[in-house]
């Protein structure tokens, strides 16, 4: 069974999806890690990020695998290296290229074959796993998401003005909605969960309830 959790930045998808997978006894597919691995490979090869054709051609030779909670790049565990600032700064050069998204979507689908898996992102239910049994779109108001990010950064000792966070977030929301491929939108058959005013545990329980209802419905058919 595949459970997709999509939604805007700051909605808490990653932490919720990971915890939900643990509660369900499912595997968790970190789709962002695959994009980071491709970016790391390009950095190591000193690919010109201003040359899209060079990026696309290079990507065809890169082998990426998701193994449990590790991401393998040409057989090497790069789970820690992909979280470094240079990768974070450069991922934008690859993430929106249709050829890259198509290649990594194929890897995601291949990884999920025959597995119970929770996966999260922006287009998991709309483009990557269109036949997923359970689709969830997790969202919250821009103000709520900005407040959560503000608190998170403050706890990390990196406080930013709330207004600055909200402005950057609104810009990203607009960009995500207008992307030619992988645009942010709920799938027609997704359950939309607005987490405003909800605790993390309440959101988690709501998601688990939706998944279990789907499991029960499938077992009856």
N, C-alpha and C positions, 0 to 999 in steps of 0.2 A: 504494500500500500504506500502511495506517495502522498505526503501532506505538504502543500506549498503555502508559505507565508510571505506575502508581498506587502509593500507599503512604503510610505515616504521616509526620508531620512529623519532620524530622531524618534521614530515610533517604537523603538525597542525591539525590533524584529530579531536581531541576532541573539541576544541573551534569552529572549522568550523561546525562540525556536530551539536553541540548544537545550534549554531546561525541559521543554516539552518532549523532545526526543528521548531524554533520559527517563522521564516519567512514563512514557509509552513503551520503553524498551526498543525504540527505533534507533537507527543510525542518523547522524546529522551530517548533511552535506553543506560545507562552507563554500558557497559559490564564489564569494569574493576572493578566497584564497587561490582559486584557479587563475583569476585575472592577475592577481599579484605575482603568481609564479611565472606567468607569461611575461609580465613586466620585468621581473628579475632576470629572466633569461635574456631579454633584449638589452638590459643594462650591461650584463656581463659580456655580451657580444658587441657592445658599443654601437648598437644600431642607432641610426640618425632618426630621432623621434619626430623631426620635421618632415621626414620622407615617408608618407603613408605606404607607398608601394614597397619600400624596403622593409617596413614593419610587417606587412602582410606576407611577403615572400619569406621572410625569416621565420614567421610563426608556423609555417607549414612543416618545418623540420623539428619543432619542439615537441617533446613527449611529456605530457603531464598526467599524473594519476592522483586520485583521491584514495587514500588508504587508511580507513578508520578515522582517526583524527589527525592524520598527517597528509601533507601534500608533497608529492615526489616530482622532481624536475629531472628528467632524463635519469631516473632511478635514485637520485639523491634527495634525502629528506631536507627540505628547505623551509620547514614550518616556522622557524624563527627568523630566518633571513628575509622572508617576505614581509615582515612587519616593520622593517626599518624605514626611516624617513625618506631616503632616496626612492624607494619603491612607491611609497604613498604619494610622493610628489609627481612621479612619472606615469602612474596608472591611467591618468586621464587621456594620455596620448593613444592608448590602445582600447580602452573600454567601450568607445562608441563606434569603432570601426565594424561595419557589418560582417566582414569576413572573419574577424576575430571572434565576434559574438556567436556567429554560426559554428565555428570550430569548437569553442568552449561549450556551447549548448549541446553539441554532439557528445562531448566528453561527459557532461553532466548526465545526459540520458543514458549513456552506456554504463556509467557508474551505478545508476539506480536500478538497473535490470535485475529482477528477482529479489529485491531487497525492500524491507520496510524502512522508509526514509522520510525525514523532515528536512525540507530545503527552504531557504529564504532568499529574498532578493527584491528585484523590481519587476521582473517579467517572468517569474517562475510559472505562475498559473496561466498567463496569457500567451506565452511563446515557447518556453522550454518544455514544460510538462502540461500540455494542453489537455491530456487525458487523465490527469491526476484525479484520484478518487475524492480527495478533500482539498478544497482551496479556501484560503483565508486571506482577507485583506485587512491588515492591522493599521489603523490610523489614529490620529488625534489632531486637535486644532493646532495651528501654527504656534499659538501662544503657549499651549501646554508643552509642546515638543521643545520649544526654545527654553522654557523654564527648566525642564529636565536636563537639557544639555548644559545650561548655566550651572546647575547644581553639580553635575558630573565634573565639569571643568574645575569648579571651585574646590571640590573634594580632592582633585588631582593637583591642587596648587597652581592652576593655570586659569584664574578667573578672567572672564571677558564681560564687558557690559552686555546686559540682556538685549538692548536695542541692536547692538552689533551682531549678536548671534541670530536674532530674528531676521534681520535684513539679509544675511548670508543664506539663511535657511530658505527664505522665500524665493531668493534667486535660484537656488538649487532646485526647489520644487518646480519652478517654472521651466527650467532647463530639462528636468526629468520628464515633465509632461509633454514636451515638444520634441523629444528625441525621435529621429526617424525610425529607429529600431530599438526595441526594449523600452518603449515609453511607459511611464508610470500610469497605470490605470487598473481598477479591479476587473478581474475576469467576470464574464456575465454570470457564471455559476458559482462565484465566490461568496462566502459569508463575510460581510463587512463588520468589523468590530471597532467601534470608536472607544478608545480607552480613556477619554477625558473623565477625570474624577475617580478612576479605578486604580487600585494598587496593583503592583506587579503580580501578586498572587491571585488577585481577582481576574486579571487578564489571562493568566495561565490557566486557571480553572475553566474559564469560558472557552478557551481554545480546546482544552482537553474534552470538554463536554461536546463540542462540535465534532471532534474526531470520533469520539465513542458513539455518537448518534449515527455517524456515517458508517462505522464498522457494524453496528447493529442492523442498520438498513441493508447493507450489503449481504449480511449473513441470512437475512430473511428472503432475499431475492434469489 
